[in-house]
Amino acid sequence: MDLDPADFYTGIVAESYAPLRSFSPDPETYAAFLRETGAPALELGCGDGDPLLALRRHGLDVEGVDSSADMLARCRRRAGEAGIAVTLHHQRMEALDLPRKFRAIFLAGPTFNLLPDDSAATAALEGIRRHLVDGGTALIPLHVPSPSPADRIGEVHTAIADDGAELRFSLVSEERNEARRTQTSLLRYERHTPEASTVAERPWLLHWYTRPGFEALAASAGLTTVSVTDADGNTTEDDADYTVFRLRTDQRHSE
Ligand SMILES: C[S@@+](CC[C@H](N)C(=O)[O-])C[C@H]1O[C@@H](n2cnc3c(N)ncnc32)[C@H](O)[C@@H]1O
């Protein structure tokens, strides 16, 4: 079965996401960005609500977009449990169509690398441009994935789901295509209870960019690169494997 990359985080993957995650984005990084840019703001790929819900808890006017109804259902449930009001949109970032424009649009981590090719990236950048007010800013973290060390293949990570089921996760295989700038990992997710077992293997595709290549895609969508930094906001080398792009609307493309 062919799985659209935008549907990767559904079903057993959405269920396993929070219990198996090893890293959460620091909300303060994004709160500081929003203090600079002003609101309203939009998080693309908000998933089950990190850092979106923390930003909403601080009263910031931020909405969320995600392509996975299952991740959004988890986000809504967490928001309800915490008494936080949040506006969520079930859309793909490469087909963004919202009734409002924003002063800031951001991704909290390298979720933009989940877009499978340059044409999806261009569509997403054009959507971002259309949904920014003039002078608005986009923050897009990007990474160049490294090939996984051989000993990671088959290594099993486990966690316990809310209902007590045992969740297991492992890397089955990995393929890298330097010409297409893609790395596809076959990931295996398992869920076991005394009564039943579910196993799913899904391809997880990452697509990366060179720095000039991404600047050119952004420019073609009407977005000017204002800075490229590391995660802490410091200047970074052209070939760094983690970069944060800040893009601003280009007046030539203003309507
Ligand atoms: C790694 S998760 C990050 C979620 C959240 N920001 C966090 O850090 O917990 C990536 C999220 O991006 C969403 N996503 C993937 N492709 C997408 C697309 N094309 N458009 C919108 N969301 C997408 C997935 O459904 C998933 O919820």
The ligand as an SDF file (V2000), in Angstrom:
LIG
                    3D

 27 29  0  0  0  0  0  0  0  0999 V2000
    7.1280   15.2040   14.0380 C   0  0  0  0  0  0  0  0  0  0  0  0
    5.4240   15.6550   14.1980 S   0  0  0  0  0  0  0  0  0  0  0  0
    5.6040   17.1750   15.1220 C   0  0  0  0  0  0  0  0  0  0  0  0
    4.3720   17.5380   15.8890 C   0  0  0  0  0  0  0  0  0  0  0  0
    4.5100   18.6390   16.9290 C   0  0  0  0  0  0  0  0  0  0  0  0
    4.8720   19.9320   16.3810 N   0  0  0  0  0  0  0  0  0  0  0  0
    5.4900   18.2290   17.9930 C   0  0  0  0  0  0  0  0  0  0  0  0
    6.6500   18.6630   17.9720 O   0  0  0  0  0  0  0  0  0  0  0  0
    5.0810   17.4130   18.8230 O   0  0  0  0  0  0  0  0  0  0  0  0
    5.0620   16.2130   12.5810 C   0  0  0  0  0  0  0  0  0  0  0  0
    3.6020   16.5990   12.3690 C   0  0  0  0  0  0  0  0  0  0  0  0
    3.5110   17.1630   11.0550 O   0  0  0  0  0  0  0  0  0  0  0  0
    2.3390   16.6810   10.4520 C   0  0  0  0  0  0  0  0  0  0  0  0
    2.5170   16.7310    8.9820 N   0  0  0  0  0  0  0  0  0  0  0  0
    3.2590   15.9140    8.2030 C   0  0  0  0  0  0  0  0  0  0  0  0
    3.1590   16.2570    6.9120 N   0  0  0  0  0  0  0  0  0  0  0  0
    2.3120   17.3270    6.8790 C   0  0  0  0  0  0  0  0  0  0  0  0
    1.7760   18.1230    5.8220 C   0  0  0  0  0  0  0  0  0  0  0  0
    2.1100   17.8920    4.5560 N   0  0  0  0  0  0  0  0  0  0  0  0
    0.9410   19.1370    6.1400 N   0  0  0  0  0  0  0  0  0  0  0  0
    0.5810   19.3740    7.4400 C   0  0  0  0  0  0  0  0  0  0  0  0
    1.0500   18.6450    8.4840 N   0  0  0  0  0  0  0  0  0  0  0  0
    1.9010   17.6400    8.2100 C   0  0  0  0  0  0  0  0  0  0  0  0
    2.1720   15.2740   10.9640 C   0  0  0  0  0  0  0  0  0  0  0  0
    0.8380   14.8110   10.8440 O   0  0  0  0  0  0  0  0  0  0  0  0
    2.6490   15.4340   12.3980 C   0  0  0  0  0  0  0  0  0  0  0  0
    1.5850   15.6880   13.2830 O   0  0  0  0  0  0  0  0  0  0  0  0
  1  2  1  0
  2  3  1  0
  2 10  1  0
  3  4  1  0
  4  5  1  0
  5  6  1  0
  5  7  1  0
  7  8  2  0
  7  9  1  0
 10 11  1  0
 11 12  1  0
 11 26  1  0
 12 13  1  0
 13 14  1  0
 13 24  1  0
 14 15  1  0
 14 23  1  0
 15 16  2  0
 16 17  1  0
 17 18  1  0
 17 23  2  0
 18 19  1  0
 18 20  2  0
 20 21  1  0
 21 22  2  0
 22 23  1  0
 24 25  1  0
 24 26  1  0
 26 27  1  0
M  CHG  2   2   1   9  -1
M  END
$$$$
